[in-house]
Amino acid sequence: MSHGRYRCALGRLQPNKQDPERTKMIGWRETGILVVSADDTRLTWPEREFISQIGKKLYGHRNNEGENA
């Protein structure tokens, strides 16, 4: 008698978890689309501010800034 784990046939249909940072990197490299948080601590304050200004220009103010787009 085998005491191995029972493997459901549907298990292979479940999607694999993807690393969001890897997905963003591939998006940038393959399509030129940049996904970055204006609060990303890897960026300096001027870089975060620049990202915020671009976001405001393209999409309006963020909801947490007190003004809805």
N, C-alpha and C positions, 0 to 999 in steps of 0.2 A: 504494500500500500504506500503510495506516494504522499508525503506531507508537504509537497510544494504548494505554492499559492495558486489558487484557481484564477485563470486569466479569462476574463470575459471577452468574447469575440468583438464586442462593440468598443473595447478599449482602444483599438487601433484607429478608431474614427474620431477620437477626441483630439482636438488641436493641441499642438505643443506650445508651451509658454514661450513667448518671445521677450527678449530683453529690450525694453523701450529705448534705451540709449543706442543700442545696435541698430534698431529700426530707424531712429533719427539720423544716425550716421550714414546708413545706406541711402536714405531719402536725399540727404545732402549730396552725396557723392554721385548718385545715379540721376537725379532729377533737378538738383539745384534748389530743392525746397528745404528751408531751414526751419526747424522747430526748436525754439528756445524759450525758456521761462525768463521773464523780466526780473525774476527774483533769484536766478541761478547764482549761487555764491562763488562759482568758479570765475565769474566775470567781475571786473572792477566796477566801481560805482559809475564812472562815465560810460562804460559799455552797457550796463543795465539801464541807465538813463536813455541812451541812444535807442536801445531796443524798445523801451516804453514810448518814446517819441514816434518811432515807426509804427508801432501798434496803434497809437492814438490817431495817427494820420490815416491809416488804412481802415481801422475798425471802430474808431471812437474811444471814449473813455472806458476804463474797466469799471465793473459794477462796484468794486470795493473803493473806488475813488469818490463816491458820493454822487456821481453823475451817470445816469444810465445812457447807453448808446441808443 
